[in-house]
Amino acid sequence: MKFLGNVLAVIVGLLVFSVLSFFILAGIIAIASSSDSEVKIKENTVLVLNLDGRNIVERTSDDDFNISSIPGFSAVSNVGLLNLKKAIKTAAENENVKGIYLKAGMVFAGQAMLQELREELITFKESGKFIVSYSEIYSESGYFLSSAADEIYLNPLGGMEFNGFSSEIVFFKGLFEKLEVEPVIFRVGEFKSAVEPFLLDKMSDENRLQTSVFLNDLNDFAITKISESRGLPYERVQEINSQMLVRKNADALELKMVDGLWYEDQVKELLREKLGIEEDDDINSINITTINKSAKSKNTLSKNKIAVIIAQGDIVSGTGEGVIASESFVKEVNKAKKDENVKAIVVRVNSPGGSALASEVMWRALSEAKKVKPVIASMGEYAASGGYYISAPADTIVAQPNTITGSIGIFGLWFNAEGFMKNKLGLTTDVVKTGEFSDFLSFSRKLSDLEKSIYQSNVEEGYDTFISRVSEGRNMSKEEVLNVASGRVWSGIQAKENGLVDVLGNLEDAIEIAAKKVGVEDDYRIVYLPQEKSFFERLMADLTNDVQTRYMHYKLGSFYPVYSEIERIKKYEGLMLRMPYDIIVE
């Protein structure tokens, strides 16, 4: 039987290898053939932005490869914000492109990213070209983006969500009580509520206050933009939103939130009318990847470079994938600092924070780079806690009105698992030590009062350092920083009012500020760091990461957030600078 098992294992291994080899080869051929061919856009072409079910991230490769394109895999497909904006700009400038067909009813992205993309769509309309939006279902985020279109159509039997924002937290207090695990928390700041899920079974009053304030700010901003685009009074849109007056599709049409309840074939007939072609004629369409291949880079011969360093994810020490790893980040900063042709650095921050030590290491690198050339921070979806820490040394901080930022605070987390080990697993421990604190922070016993005081002292010292970094970078007194700190989260609008942000704008605004500071407004090119991975590296990363994540989603269903949070807890080492929790605005 063992021999037979080995034979079967070999056969399965060969089969998997053969399938992977086939798709890798197919990918290489596809990329090679597409890169060699010159893209020519036909007359009367429509750019199709199909974002339904796609996740918008800061950047993806130019070929837009994703594991979801391989048959048999169903991972959520990512699309880069930079690629999307480039495609829309190219479409606006190409006379053969007459308009955009937008399908973004169920797009996955944060409010600040959607706003940045929405701004690009509105700029596109200024070229005199049309945007038509259609979806079977509009989520709140999808409708916010789609409201930039000239006309919005909804499937007659589809659906539309327009009922305001909410943010829900999973609390672990009851779980730890059942497991007999005691979380021990060290923190500074009444609003530093990243640890609340481990201590409470509901939000504290402080956390509820800050969440309510910035959620209302984000919601009011969205309502304002929708009312402007739809030509409806703000008060009316607010009423529709707060009372969820769109309860069936007919309501959306009656309330003028959409222009028609149509099927997609009807929408395509409308596109033919706008293009001036016959009913049976095919619509010339082009996608994001293809139109970007037709784009001509500007100032490619310029020696002057603006380096844009992408910093997206949790902040951790060392190296790693899908995170802002201090060692990798410092390497990119130093590369830009030493390159004489790089005239200024823009750091694109999209992070809820993470390790205090890693944040300090990155702060140091940017502070040193600032002595050599201008450093501008561009905040994306969120730049909170550690994300704000690494933004603090910048000459200018740029954020979107609906960016989530601030959270200037610090915490430490430790677990006493003595009860779990003894009563649940039947395990006991004993120790021999050479000093009083040789087993400092052992998870198999309670901490003494002296040990707690030592750790708390470190937390308070870390908080003082954080305040000093912000005070120095923002030219504010410590007292002024303390007034807006305490771990409180702010919207971009509030952060600007509080002096934590200089300019409300997007990445392009930050780049323009950087170019102006060094006097190269009309003569520079942009380089993005770190460099994109090769096809093979991305394929392997997609196979291991996206598929695993999708599988866990499938296996755990609604319990996936709990699993995800526990996995994150395992990474908490040392002092942490992090947002209260993963803020998902729905």
N, C-alpha and C positions, 0 to 999 in steps of 0.2 A: 504493500500500500504506500509505503514511503517513497519507493521508486516511482510509482504512478503519480504521486503528488508532485514530485520534482519535475516529472515530464510535463504535467499540466501547467505548472508554474512557468516553465520555460516557454511553452506554447503561448500562454497568456502574455508573457513579457515580450515575446517576438511580435505578437499581434498588436500590442499597444505601441511598440516601437515603430512598426510599419505604418500604423495610422498617423502617428505624430510626424514621421518622416514625410509622409505624403502631403500633409498640410503645410509643413515647413517648406517643402519644395515648391508647392503651389504658391505660397506666400512670396517666396523669393522671385519666382517667375513673374507674378503679378506686379510686384514692386519694380522689378527691373524693366518690364515692358512699359509700365506706366511712366517711369521716370525718363525713359528715352523718347517718348512721343511728345510732340509739341501740342499743347491744348489750344484749339481754336473754338471760340464761342460763336455759335450760329446766331443769325439774326432772330429777333423775337424770342429770346430765351427768358425763362423764369428760373430764378435761383430758389431751390427747394430747401428750406431749413426744417428738416424733420427731427425735432427734438423730443418727440413723444417717447416716454419711458427711458430717456437718456439722462445721465448725470453730468452736470457741467462742472468741470474742474479748471484750475488755472491754465494748464497747458497739457496738450497731448502731442504726439509726433505729427509731422506733416502728412504722413500717409494715413493717419487716423486709424491704424490697425487696432483691433480689439478682439479678445478671445471670443466674444459673442458672435463674431462673424464666421466662426467655424461651426459647421453643423454639429448638433449634439450638445453644444454648450449654450447656456442661457444666462450668462453673467450680465449684470447691468452694464450697458455700454457707456463709456465716458466720451465726452467731447470737450475739447479745450476752448476756454473763453477767448484766448488769443486767436485761435484759428477761426472761430465764429466771427469775431470782429474784423479780421482780415478779409474774410469772404464777403461780408456786407460792404466793406469799403471798396473792394474790387468790383462788386456788382454795381455800386453807385457810379464808379468811374468808367465802366465799360458801356459804350453806347448800344451794344447788342442785347444787354440785359435790361428788360423793361420793367421787371418787378420781382417781388418776393412772395412765395407761397409759404406761409408759416404754419407749421403743425407742431404746437408746443403745449397742448392742453394738459399733459401730465409730465412736464419737465421737472427734474429734481435739481434744485439749486437753492442757495440762500438768497435773501432779499437783496443784498448788496451786489452780488454777481448778476442777478436779474436786472437790477437797475443799470449796471454798466452796459449790459447787452441791449437793454431797452433804449438807452441813450443813443446807441449806435443805429438802431432801427429808426428812431426819430430823425437823426441826421440824414439817413438814407432817403427818407421821404422828402427832405428839402431839395433833393435832386430832381424832383418832379415825377418820380416813379412810384408805383403803387405797392402796397402790402396788403395781402388778403390772408386772413387767418381762418383755419377750420379745425375743429376737433370733435370727436364723439363725446369726450368728457373734458371739462375744464376744472382743474384744481385751482385753489386760491392763487398759488404761485404762477401756474400756467396762464390764468386769466390776466394777472398783473402784467406779464410779459406781452401777451397777445393784445392787450388793450392799446398798444402802440400802433396796431394795424389800422388801415383806413376802414376796413370792413371786417366784421367778426361773424362767423357762421357756426352754428351748433347743430349737431345731428338731432332730428326730431325726437328720437327716443334715447338720446344721450343724457348728460347731466352736467350740472355746474355747481361748484362750491364757491360761495361768496358769503361768508359768515364771520369774518374776523379771524384774528390770530390767537393761537393758544400754545402753551409750552408745558408739557407734562413731564414730571420727574418720577423715576422709580426709586423707592426707598427700601433699604436693606435691613433696617433695624430688627424687624420681626424675624427675618432669615437668620441673622446673627444670634438672636436670642434662642432660636430653636437649635442652632448648632453649638450654642454655648461658647461663642467666640466674642470676645470683648474688644471693640475698637477703642483705641486711645488716641485722642485728637489733640494736636497742638496747633494753635493758630493765632493770628493777630488780625483784628478788623472785624467789626460787627457784621459786615456784609460778606465776609469771606466764607461763603456757604458751600464751597466745593465738598466739604466734609459732611454736610447735613444728611445726605442719603444714608450715611452710616450710623447716625446718632438719633435721628428723628423718624417719625412716620408721616410727617407732613411738613410743609414749608414753615420756616420761621417768619415772624412778622416782617423782619428786615428784608428777607429774601423775597417774600411776596410783594413787598413795596417796590423793590428795584425791578423785579420782573414785570410787574404791572406797568411801571413808568416807561421802560424802554419798549415793551410790547405795544403800548398805546402810541408811542412815538413812531414805531415802524408801521403800524396800521394806518395812522393818520397820514403818513407820508404816501403810502400806497393809494389810499383813497383820493388824496390830492392829485396824484398823477393820473389816476383813472378818470377822475372827473374832468380834468383838462383835456385828455385825449378823446373822451366820449362826448364832450360838450354838454355835460350835465352839471347842475349845481352841486357843490361840495356837500351841502347839508342833505341833499336828496340821496347821494351815493352813500353817505354815512348812515342814513336811515335804512337803506336797503341792506347794508352790510351788518349793522348792529342787530337788526330784527330778522335777518335771514329771509328777506322778502322773496328771494328767488327760491321757491320751493318746488316748482316744476318748470319745465322748459318754456311753457307759454309765458310764465312770469318774466323770464329773462328777455323775451322779445317785447312784451308789453312795457317793461321798465326801461327799454332801450339799452340794455346791457349788451345785446347782440343785434345784428342786422337781419337775421333770418334763421329759420329752422330748416336747414337744407341737408340733403344728402351730398356726399362728396362728388358724385357725378354732376350735380347741379352747380357746385362750386367750380368744377373744372370747365363747365360751359361758360361761367362768368369769366374765367381766365381767358378763354378763347375770344370772348367779346372784347376784353381789354387789349388783347394782342392783335385783334382785327383779323382773325383767321376763321376758316369755315368750321362747321359743326363736326365734320368727320376728320379734320386735320389733327395730326399729332401735336402735342404741346412740346416744344423744345425746352428741356429742363436740364439743370446742372446742379450738382451737389457741392457740399462744402469743400471736400478734398480736391475735386477736379478744378473748381474755379480758382482755388488758391495756387494751383500749379500754373495757372495762366497769369498770375500776378507778377508784375515786374517790381523787383525790390528797388527802393529809392536810395540814392546816395551810397550805393554799394562800394564805390571807389573812395569814399571819404575815409581819411585816416582817423577822424574824430569818432570816438565810440562812447555811447552811453551804455553802461553795463546794468542790466536788470537781473537781479538775483532773486529767484523764486524761492520763497520760504513758506512752505505749506505743510501743515500737520502738527502733531504733538512735538514738543521740544524735548529731546533726549540727548544724553552724552554719547560720544563716540560716532559710530556710523550706523546706517540703517536705511531701509526702504520705506517710503510712504510717510516719513517723518522729517522733522528738521533736526538733523544730527549735528552736534556742535563741531566735531572734527571735519566733517564734509563741508559744512557751512563756512567755517574759518578758512578752509582751503580756497573756496571760491572768492571770498572777500579779499584774501591776500593776493590772489591771482589778478583781480581787478585793480587792486591798489598798486601793484608793481608794474602793470601794463601802462606805459607812458601814453599810449593812444586812447586809453579809457580816461575820459575827462571828468566823468562824474558817475556815481553809483546810485541806483534806485533799488531799494529792497522792497519787494512785493510780499507783504506779510499777510498770511491767512492762517492764523493759529490761535487755539484756545490756551496756549501756554504749556507748561510741563516742568521739567527739572530746573530748580533755581541755579544749580551749579552750571548746567549747560547754558542757561540764559546769560549768566555772568561772563562765561567764556566768549559767547558771541557778541555781547555788549562790548567787551574789551577789543575785539577785532574791528568792530565798526567804529569805535572811538578812535582807534589808531588810524584807520583809513580816513576818517574825517579830518585828521591833521594834514593829509596829503591832498585830498580832493573832496568836493561836496558829496554829502550823503543825504538822499531823500527817501523817506519812508512812504510807501503807498499801501494803505490798509484795504484789504478785501472784505470778505464776509465777516471775519472777526479778527481782531488783533488785541487779545485780552491777556492780562496777567503777564506770563512770560512773553507773549506776543507783543505786549506794550513795552516790556523791559527792553527788548532788542530794537524797538522803534525809537526809544527815548533819546539816543545820541544823535539822531538825524537833525540836519539843519532845518528841514521843513517836514512836517507830517501831514499827509493828505489822506482823507477818509471819505467814504460815501456817507450821505446823511443817515442811511440805514445800516451802516457798519456797527457791529457790536464791539466795544472796546472798553478800556479801563481795567477794572478788577485788580487794582493795585493792592495786593495783599499776599500773604504767604501762609502755608500750613505744612504740618508734618503728620503722618499717619502711621500707626503701629497697631498690631493685633496681638492680643493675649489669647492663645489657643489652648491654654491649659485644660479648661473644662471640656473642650471638644476632644482633645487627645485622650484624656482620662476616662470621661464618661461615655463618649461615643465610640472611641476606637480601642479603649482598654490599654492605652499607652501611658507610661510614666517615664520621667527622665531624672537623671542625677548628674551632678557636675562637680568637677574639681577645678579650682581656679587659683591663680597666683596673686590676684589683686581683687580689691573690693568690686571693681567694675569690669572684670575680665569677661563677664557674660552680659555686658550692657546690651539692652534691647533684645534679650532672648524671648522668643515667642512662646516659650513653654512655662512662663510664670508671670505674675503681676510685676509691674514696675514699682520700685520704691518711690517715695515722695522726692527723694534727692535726685534720682534718675529723671523723674518727670521735670524737675526744676532745671536740670542741666539741658534737657532737650528744649524746653520752653525758652530758655535763655538763648539758645541757638536760633530758634524761630524769630524771636524778637530782634536779634542782631541782624538776621537776614532781612527782616522787614525794614529796619533802619537803613540798611544798604540800598534796598529797593527805592525807598523814598529819596535817598541821596542821589541815586542815578537819575531819577525823574527830575528832581530839583535842579541838578546840574544841566541836564539836557534841555529842559524847558525854560531855564532862567526864571524859575519860581522859587520862592522861599520854601523851606520845609513845612512851615505852617500852612502855606497855600496848597501844597501837595496833599498834606494830611486831610485837608477839608474835602478833597475829592477822591481820597483813597479809601481806606478801610475795606478794601475788597469789593467796592461797589462797581457794578457794571453800568455803562452808559451807552446810549446811541451815539452815532457820529455827530448828530445835531447838538446833543447835550455836551459831548466832549469838546466841541469847538467853543461852546459858550463857557466851559470851565477851563479853557486854556490848555487842554490836553491835545488838541488838534489845531493846525494852522489854517488849512484850506479844505473845503468840501469839494471833492472832485474824484476823478477816476485815474487809472494808471497813466493814460496819455497826458493828463494834466501834470502828474508828478514828473514824467519824462520831460515835458516842456519846461517845467520849473528848473530841472537839472540842467538842461541845455542852455537856458537863459543865464543861469548863474555862471557858466563858463564861457558865455558869449559865442556859442556855436548853433544858434537857433535854426539857421538855414543850411548847416553843413555838418551833419552827423548821421551815424547809423546806429541801430540798436543791436546789441548782442545779449542773448539770454543765457543765463547760467543757473544751474549746471547744464552742460550739453546734453542733448537728448540721447537716450540709450539706443543701441543697435536693435535691429529687428529681432535677433535671437534673444537678447536680454529681455526685451519687452514680452516676447512670447513666453519665456520661462516664468517671468514674473506674473503674467496673466494666468498661466496654468496653475501656479502654486497659490496665488493670492485671491484672485477673483473667483475661481472655481470653489476654493475652500470656503470663502465667505458666503457664496451663494448656497453651497451645500448646508452650511450651518443655519442659514435663514430658513431653508426648506425643512430641516430636521426639527428646529426649535420653534418656528413660527413666532407667535407673539412673545415668547420667552427669550427671543434673541437679544433684546436690549439688556436683559439681566446678565446673560452670558457675556455679552460684549463688555459690560461694565466690570464684571469680575475679572475678565482678561486684562482690562486696563489697570485694575487695582494691583495686579501682580507686577506691573511695571513701575509702581510708585516706589521710588528709592530716594532717600534723603529728603531735603526740603523741596516743596513743590510750589510753583507759581502757576496756578491754573484757574480757569473760569469756574463758576459755581457748579456747573454740570454741562453736558453737551446740550447746548441750546438748539432745539429743533423747532422752528417756527412753523406751525401748521394752521 
